Structures are given as C-alpha cells and as structure tokens.
Amino acid sequence: MSKPVLRPELKQGLRRLVIKIGSAALANPETGVDQVRIAQIVADCQQLLAAGIEVCLVSSGAIQIGRKYLKKPEVESMDYLQACSAIGQPLLKSCYAEAFRSHGRTSAQVLLTHEDIGNRRRSLNLKNMMKRLMNAGVTPILNENDSVSFAEITVGDNDQLAARVTEMIEADCLVILSTPDGLYPSDPGDGPAQAISHISYKDSFDNFSLVGKSAAGRGGMKTKLEAVRKLTALGIPVIIGTFKKEHPVLAALAGGGTYFEESPQPEKSGRTRWLLANARLGALVKVDRGAADALLRNSSLLPSGIIGVEGSFGRGDCIKIICGRETIGTGLAEYAAAEMRKISGCQSDEIAMILGYCSSKVAVHRDNLVLKERAKHGHKNTG
C-alpha cells in the first residue's frame, strides 16, 4: 500500500490526525446509512494507519439516520431528536465497525457530552483512554451523546467537539469533511468559484463566503471557522475539504480544500490551551470599554462591567468575553448564565442581595482568564 501524499504545508508530517465527518456525508434518505461513503472514508483511514498515522474520527449522522425510522412530528421536539439519535447511533457504529473489520481493524465508540470534556479531570481520563485505544491500533469514533444531551450539557455541534478533541489528544491536524470543498471568495452557487487553497493565520475571514450549511446538519461554515480559530491559535492546522471525492481524506491531505495555517507562535501552557479550546459555542458576556481596559491591565471581570449575556452555560464553563465586535478573551464563568444575567451591571457587594448568596465577588477571575493576543497588542498600541 502506497504512503499517503501530504501537502507541502504539513512539513512536520503527521503523527496523529482527527477527521470530522458531517451528517450530509453519511445519511442516505433511502438506506439510512451511506455505506459506500463510510467504506471510502475507512479505506483512507486504513492507508493512514498502515503508514503509522494514528486516526480518530468525529462522526455526525446519527440523528439524520434515525429519522428514517420515526414519523416526523409537526414540531421537532428535543425528545424526537434524541429518539432519532438513539436509533441512528448503533446503526452508524455497526457500519463503521464492519468497514474497519474488512481491513482487519477494530474501532471503538465514544459518546460525549460537554460535561465529559468541559471538566479538566474528566477530560484527562478521556485523553488517556483515547491514547490507549490508538496505541493499540483501535480507531475511536466519537459523537456527541445526542440521546441524553440538552442545553446545559450539549457541546453545541460536532465541529466544536472535533476541535476540542483535537486539542485534548494532541493531534497534529484536523480535517473537516463537508459539502463544499473549502472556503470560497464568493458563493459558488452564483457561478464558477474556486476554493481558496491556503489561508494565512493572520488573514481575516470577513471577505469570504460562508455558504455551505447542509440541510442535514446543525453546523454551517460559521461553526467550522469557529473551530478553525480555536485550533490554529494553538499551532494546529485545519483543512476543510469535501466528502464528495472518492478518497476524501487523502484528497484533503494531498492538497484539496482549504488549508488554514497555524499560528507561528502558539500558546504552550496546557491550562491556557485547554481554556481556549473549550470555550462553549455561543456562550459569552459582553462588556463595556472600561471593563475591557481593566481586563487588559490584568484585572478580573466584575459584574458591573457586563452589559449583556448570551447562550447557556454553567458555573465553571469556558465563555468568551466580547467588547463591541472584538473578542477580548476566554475565561471560566464564576456564575451560570441565568445568574450572570441577574447580576449584570451590578456592584460586587450587591450580589448576595440579588441572588441570595455570593459564591464569588467577580464574574471571571483573572487567574482563570486568557486574553487574546490581538486584544493585548491593541491595548499596548493605544498607550
């Protein structure tokens, strides 16, 4: 079996790879599971494994596969989606297992919630288990545990899960297989358009087309770029390519799709890397300029500086801190979203009166805060 061809950007080679596969690649309205597509992806994995590259899959598709077996209600409630996932998950895993078995390989199923990877101790146990599997030549296949997830414990989507897992297991690259073959300068649906092959770490995404959301999945190009930003800041490149090629993974690694360049000066601290990778999608607090300036002077975030709270998160979750349109940093919330909304704009000595208790005088403590490099530099430049 020939050795996989790697694009020039992967100059350090590959030791460990995470592959994220979207729902549109795997769900077939007629058969439930697209076994041909799974066979193609697993054949690529086999070639990588034979070359000594460890592989971890993050696979969507369970909900879409399960829809074939349940009558669709007028309103798609949470219990309906969870039921679809409960049906689809074993069907999907069975197809993966058979495909790997045809190459003499064993695979393992790992179902996760936000709580599993949002807690540092539990994520360490998970990391050790995953490495044990891969060291033994077993390919882990991960998915969010949709059959039990709800707002408080959901990861958000599998693009975010893939980014967090990539950081957790110290992989060298993430490949995201989607419908479009990368990022485009304009909507390819409006006429001929060529995907951008390489995007520098310093480049903005503002002028690119974010088309590409599949009707089958929860995520779109925007959530993929959120995952890209998390990982490239940590020195981990990301490739977004299409699943529609005969050898989708190998094609992406060889030069297809869009390669997102990693930071030349990645964050090294393990705790900082964990904080950046585990920010919950859509979970954030908006702060005023005074609070942002105080944060950039190494202060904690006080409730008085918060002017808005978005998303669902619990105490101890990683959230973004935003001022205007700029992300200032990421930190651990001292209060849950509902509590944060109640104390926003208030003085610290008013917390106990408002909530009936005071577990912390601050909203995010400076010891649990990571400032974005761009924000820090901008603060220095403004004197």
C-alpha positions in Angstrom: 0.0 0.0 0.0 1.4 3.4 -1.0 2.3 6.0 1.5 -0.2 8.9 1.7 0.8 12.1 -0.2 0.9 15.1 2.2 0.6 18.7 1.0 3.7 20.9 1.5 2.2 22.8 4.4 2.3 19.7 6.5 6.0 19.9 6.6 6.3 18.3 10.0 4.4 15.3 8.8 1.6 13.6 10.6 1.7 11.6 13.8 -2.0 11.8 14.9 -5.0 13.0 12.9 -8.6 13.9 13.8 -11.2 13.6 11.0 -14.6 15.2 11.4 -17.4 13.9 9.1 -20.6 15.8 8.6 -24.2 14.4 8.6 -24.6 15.0 4.8 -21.8 12.6 4.1 -23.3 9.7 5.9 -27.1 9.9 5.9 -28.9 8.4 3.0 -32.7 9.0 2.8 -33.3 5.6 1.2 -31.0 3.3 3.1 -30.4 5.3 6.3 -26.6 4.9 6.3 -24.5 5.7 3.3 -22.3 2.6 3.4 -20.4 3.4 0.3 -19.2 6.7 1.7 -18.3 5.1 5.0 -16.3 2.5 3.1 -14.4 5.2 1.2 -13.5 7.1 4.4 -12.4 4.0 6.2 -10.3 2.9 3.3 -8.5 6.2 3.6 -8.1 5.7 7.3 -6.6 2.3 6.6 -4.0 3.8 4.4 -3.1 6.4 7.0 -3.0 3.7 9.8 -0.8 1.5 7.6 1.6 4.4 7.3 1.9 4.7 11.1 -0.5 7.7 11.5 -3.0 7.4 14.3 -6.6 8.3 13.4 -9.6 9.5 15.4 -13.0 10.0 13.8 -15.6 12.5 15.0 -18.8 11.4 13.2 -22.1 13.1 12.8 -25.1 11.4 11.2 -27.0 9.6 14.0 -30.0 11.9 14.1 -30.4 12.0 10.3 -30.1 8.3 10.0 -32.6 7.7 12.7 -35.2 9.9 11.1 -35.9 7.2 8.5 -37.5 5.0 11.3 -39.6 7.6 13.1 -42.6 9.6 11.8 -41.7 13.2 11.7 -43.8 15.4 14.1 -45.1 18.8 13.2 -42.6 20.3 15.6 -39.2 18.6 16.0 -39.0 18.5 19.8 -35.9 17.6 21.8 -37.3 14.1 22.6 -37.9 13.4 18.9 -34.3 14.3 18.0 -33.0 12.3 21.0 -35.1 9.3 19.9 -33.7 9.6 16.3 -30.2 9.6 17.7 -30.9 6.6 19.9 -32.0 4.7 16.7 -29.3 6.0 14.4 -26.2 5.7 16.7 -26.0 1.9 16.8 -26.8 1.7 13.0 -24.0 4.1 12.2 -21.5 2.4 14.6 -22.3 -1.0 13.1 -21.5 0.2 9.6 -18.2 1.7 10.8 -17.3 -1.5 12.7 -18.0 -3.6 9.6 -15.9 -1.3 7.4 -12.9 -1.4 9.7 -13.3 -5.1 10.2 -13.0 -5.6 6.4 -9.4 -4.2 6.8 -8.7 -6.3 9.9 -9.1 -3.3 12.2 -11.1 -2.7 15.3 -13.0 0.5 16.1 -14.5 1.8 19.3 -17.5 4.1 20.1 -17.1 7.1 22.4 -20.2 9.2 23.1 -19.6 12.5 24.8 -21.3 15.5 26.4 -19.9 18.9 27.3 -19.5 17.7 30.9 -17.1 15.0 29.8 -14.7 17.3 28.1 -15.5 20.6 30.0 -14.1 19.2 33.2 -10.3 19.1 33.3 -10.1 15.9 35.4 -12.6 14.0 33.3 -11.0 15.2 30.1 -7.7 13.9 31.3 -9.2 10.5 31.9 -10.8 10.6 28.5 -7.5 11.6 26.9 -5.7 8.7 28.5 -8.4 6.3 27.3 -8.2 7.6 23.8 -4.5 7.3 23.6 -4.7 3.7 24.9 -7.1 2.8 22.1 -5.0 4.4 19.4 -1.7 2.9 20.8 -3.4 -0.5 20.5 -4.4 0.2 16.8 -8.1 0.7 17.7 -9.7 3.7 16.0 -12.0 5.8 18.2 -15.2 7.0 16.7 -16.7 9.9 18.6 -20.0 11.7 18.6 -21.9 13.9 20.9 -24.3 11.9 23.0 -27.4 13.4 21.5 -29.8 10.9 23.1 -29.1 12.4 26.5 -27.9 16.0 25.7 -29.8 19.1 26.5 -28.9 22.8 26.6 -26.8 22.6 29.7 -24.6 19.7 28.7 -24.6 19.9 25.0 -21.3 20.5 23.2 -23.0 22.5 20.5 -22.1 20.7 17.3 -19.5 18.2 16.1 -17.3 20.9 14.6 -16.7 22.2 18.2 -16.4 18.7 19.5 -13.8 17.9 16.9 -11.8 21.0 17.8 -11.8 20.2 21.5 -10.9 16.5 20.9 -8.0 17.6 18.6 -6.5 19.7 21.3 -7.2 17.1 24.0 -5.4 14.2 22.3 -2.6 16.5 21.0 -3.3 15.7 17.3 -1.3 17.4 14.6 -4.1 18.3 12.3 -7.9 18.4 12.0 -9.6 17.5 8.7 -13.2 18.6 8.4 -15.2 16.9 5.6 -18.1 19.0 4.5 -20.2 19.6 1.4 -18.2 22.5 -0.1 -14.5 21.8 -0.9 -13.2 24.5 1.5 -13.8 28.2 1.8 -14.8 30.3 -1.2 -14.3 34.0 -2.0 -17.9 34.1 -3.3 -21.0 31.8 -3.3 -20.2 29.0 -5.8 -24.0 28.7 -6.3 -23.9 32.1 -8.0 -21.4 31.0 -10.7 -17.9 29.4 -11.1 -15.8 29.9 -8.0 -12.5 28.4 -7.0 -11.9 27.4 -3.3 -9.1 29.2 -1.6 -6.3 26.7 -1.2 -4.4 28.3 1.7 -5.3 30.9 4.3 -2.6 32.5 6.4 -3.1 32.6 10.2 -3.2 36.4 10.1 -5.9 36.6 7.5 -9.5 37.6 8.4 -12.5 35.6 7.3 -14.6 38.7 6.8 -14.5 38.8 3.0 -15.1 35.1 2.3 -18.4 33.3 1.5 -19.8 31.4 4.5 -22.1 29.2 2.4 -22.1 25.5 2.9 -24.6 24.7 5.6 -26.1 21.3 4.9 -29.8 20.7 5.4 -28.7 17.5 7.2 -26.6 19.0 9.9 -26.6 21.6 12.7 -23.4 23.3 11.8 -22.5 25.6 8.9 -19.3 27.2 7.7 -19.5 29.7 10.5 -19.2 27.0 13.2 -16.4 25.4 11.2 -14.5 28.7 11.2 -15.1 29.0 15.0 -13.4 25.6 15.3 -10.6 26.7 12.9 -9.8 29.8 15.0 -9.6 27.8 18.2 -7.1 25.3 16.8 -4.9 27.5 14.6 -4.2 29.7 17.7 -2.8 26.6 19.4 -0.5 25.8 16.5 -2.7 23.1 15.0 -3.6 23.5 11.3 -7.1 22.7 9.9 -8.2 21.5 6.5 -11.8 21.9 5.3 -12.4 19.6 2.3 -15.3 17.9 0.6 -16.6 14.4 1.3 -17.7 14.0 -2.3 -14.4 12.8 -3.7 -13.6 9.1 -4.0 -10.8 9.4 -1.4 -12.0 12.4 0.6 -9.5 12.3 3.5 -6.4 11.6 1.3 -7.5 14.3 -1.2 -7.7 16.9 1.6 -4.3 15.9 3.0 -2.7 15.9 -0.5 -3.8 19.5 -1.4 -7.6 19.6 -1.8 -9.9 22.0 0.0 -8.7 24.9 2.1 -5.7 24.7 4.4 -5.9 27.1 7.5 -2.4 27.9 8.6 -1.5 27.5 12.3 -0.1 30.3 14.4 3.7 30.6 14.2 3.8 31.4 17.9 1.2 29.0 19.5 0.2 29.1 23.2 2.3 26.5 25.1 0.7 26.5 28.5 -1.5 23.4 29.0 -4.1 25.2 31.0 -4.3 28.1 28.6 -4.7 25.7 25.6 -7.5 23.9 27.4 -9.3 27.2 28.1 -9.0 28.4 24.5 -10.2 25.0 23.1 -13.1 24.6 25.4 -14.9 27.9 25.0 -18.6 27.0 24.6 -20.1 27.9 21.3 -22.5 30.9 21.7 -21.7 31.3 25.4 -20.4 34.8 26.0 -20.6 38.0 28.0 -20.5 41.5 26.5 -18.6 44.1 28.5 -18.2 47.9 28.3 -15.0 49.6 27.3 -14.0 50.3 30.9 -14.2 46.6 31.8 -12.3 45.7 28.7 -9.5 48.1 29.6 -9.4 46.7 33.1 -9.1 43.2 31.8 -6.2 44.2 29.6 -4.5 45.6 32.7 -4.8 42.1 34.3 -7.9 42.7 36.4 -10.8 40.3 37.0 -14.1 40.8 35.2 -16.6 42.4 37.7 -20.4 42.2 37.2 -20.6 46.0 37.0 -18.8 45.9 33.6 -21.1 43.3 32.0 -23.7 44.8 29.6 -25.1 41.5 28.1 -25.1 37.7 28.4 -25.7 35.2 25.6 -26.1 31.5 25.5 -26.4 28.7 28.0 -23.6 27.9 30.4 -22.9 26.8 33.9 -20.5 27.9 36.6 -17.0 26.7 35.6 -17.7 26.7 31.9 -15.4 28.4 29.4 -17.0 31.5 27.9 -15.9 34.3 25.6 -15.7 37.9 26.7 -16.5 40.4 24.0 -16.3 44.2 23.8 -18.1 45.7 20.7 -17.2 43.3 17.9 -13.8 42.2 19.4 -13.2 39.1 21.5 -11.1 40.2 24.5 -10.5 36.8 26.0 -11.8 33.5 27.3 -12.3 32.5 30.9 -14.1 30.4 33.4 -17.5 31.7 34.5 -17.9 32.1 38.2 -21.7 32.1 37.8 -24.2 30.3 35.4 -25.8 32.3 32.6 -29.1 32.8 34.4 -27.2 34.2 37.5 -24.9 36.3 35.3 -27.9 38.0 33.7 -29.3 38.9 37.1 -26.1 40.5 38.4 -25.0 42.2 35.2 -24.3 45.9 35.7 -24.4 45.5 39.5 -21.7 46.2 42.1 -20.0 43.2 43.7 -21.4 43.9 47.1 -24.9 43.7 45.7 -24.6 40.1 44.5 -25.7 38.5 47.8 -28.8 40.7 47.9 -29.8 39.9 44.3 -29.0 36.1 44.3 -29.4 35.4 48.0 -25.8 34.2 48.1 -22.4 35.2 46.8 -20.0 32.5 45.7 -17.6 35.0 44.2 -17.2 38.8 44.0 -16.2 38.5 40.3 -17.8 37.2 37.1 -14.5 35.8 35.8 -11.3 35.7 37.9 -8.1 36.9 36.3 -6.4 33.6 37.3 -8.9 31.8 35.0 -8.7 34.2 32.1 -6.8 34.1 28.8 -6.5 37.3 26.8 -6.5 37.2 23.0 -3.1 38.2 21.6 -4.7 40.7 19.2 -6.5 42.4 22.1 -3.3 42.6 24.2 -1.3 44.1 21.4 -4.1 46.6 20.5 -4.2 47.7 24.1 -0.4 48.3 24.1 -0.6 50.2 20.9 -3.2 52.6 22.3 -0.9 53.6 25.1 
